[in-house]
Amino acid sequence: MTAIKQMRALAIRVPQSCMTRTLPTMRSMATRVSMITKHQNGTSTRLGYFLALSTPIILSMALYNRQQGSVQMDSDQTQTFKGPDPTLTPQAKETELLHADGCNLAGEEPIDISKIPKEEAILTTAPNVPPQITRDYPVVLQVPLTTNTKMKQLTSQYKYEQWNFNGTVPGPFIRARVGDVVELSLTNNDETGNPHNIDCHAFLGPGGGSALTTTEEGQTKSARFRLMFPGLFMYHCAAAPVPVHIANGMYGLMYVQAADGDLPPVDHEYYVMQSEFYHEPPDVGDDGRPSSQVEFSYPNALREEPNVVVFNGHEAALTRDKPLKARVGETVRIFFGNAGPNLTSSFHVIGSNFRKLYRDGDVVSAPGQYVQTTNVPPGSATIVDMKMWVPGTYTLVDHAIFRLDKGAVGYLNVTGKPRPDIYYSTESPAPCVGCKLHP
């Protein structure tokens, strides 16, 4: 017991200094303890074994708890410091920052909505995005949405009856600000008799607003939702059966800017959503020819076997109809969502990388940098920033690459002067004939 007490005292008395000063001190103290024990017991064998096991632990304690010393850097320089070793303990407010909320909340106290000014939301259809909100105060943001159905050219072969918000798939892009109160009105113009509603992932409360907004044919309902947090959020219809409403096209994105400032400005902002469609084989007419229209297939959706995977609602949306555009030297931001309803997207832009990646629509945490591909699960969203260095066509894909043959292809056309210092060959570009990736 005397030896153990000596060891405990040793751990307390270890000088708070660098390694070169600690080792001789440890050896000296170990010798003293050994002599004491040998005098008492006549042998040091057992204590020596104990010292061999415990000395590394005591050394570690001494080095970890030292209050001053030096750090050898990669170069030949040695930096001295006072206080805790910065390589071992959190610095300054690091711990506080790690556990902080990370954003200014809209406020936890009830507010008098009647005193807040009203403003009609600017709604845009994909791939367009409303302009940045510059006001520094909250408003009652009026968002009118309607539901309907429309026959759409889904692929080069088939037409398909899509269910939609405001006549488009995806639905309109909604831009708001933390603290805003969204006054959502939903009018059901669907003549098929299906009920519809809104479940917005930015709305806090049961069902994300779906129970308050469920409307029958010919009906209009309104509800208010205060936006408490910033980020990019998906909204969709959640009327039963929920998967069928999403699979047929009822979804969109809402971007909630932070109250104390938006993301850094860029030259172009675009809105892109990925989704899948599931359809039955076409009916065959009396003349033996297949129909040009196809209908929804619940069995295919249940098996998670899509016939079509597209950006912005149909195969030609970002290729023939509305490809994205930029010039050399410009910056591009894509608000990207994945409606699913089943597949996770491996979003990638061929020929570029994401200079800033706001994963999961998180605009509070530090963004990823220079990321090649990002995963976006169903019901989620992300924001990617790019800078365009070289002219040409850049291809948006889901890098689960066989999906390009199901329609998941989009183009970003960049014009401007060549940059031979970055991208050069003595050979002329020779894209393969019929290639969807390099037109």
Buried (B, 14 or more C-beta within 10 A) or exposed (E): EEBEEBBEEBBEEBEEBBEEBBEEBBEEBBEEBBEBBBEEEEEBEEBBEBBEEBBEEBBEEBBEBBEEBBEEEEEEEEEEEEEBBEEEEEEEEEEEEEEEEBBBEBEEEEEEEEEBEEBEBBBBBBBEBBEBBEEEEBBBBBBBBBBBBEEBBBBEEBBBBBBBBBBBBBBBBBBBBBBBBBBBBBBBBBEEEBBBBBBBBBBEEEBBBBEBBBBEBEEEBBBBBBBBBBBBBBBBBBBEEBBBBBBBBBBBBBBBBBBEEBBEEBEBBBBBBBBBBBBEEBEEEEEEEEEEBBBBBEEBBEEEEBBBBBBBBBBBBBBEEBBBBBBBEBBBBBBBBBBBBBBBBBBBBBBBBBBBBBBBBBBBEEBBEEBEBBBBEBBBBBBBBBBBBBBBBBBBBBBBEEBBEBBBBBBBBBEBEEEEEEEEEEEEEEEEEEEBBBB
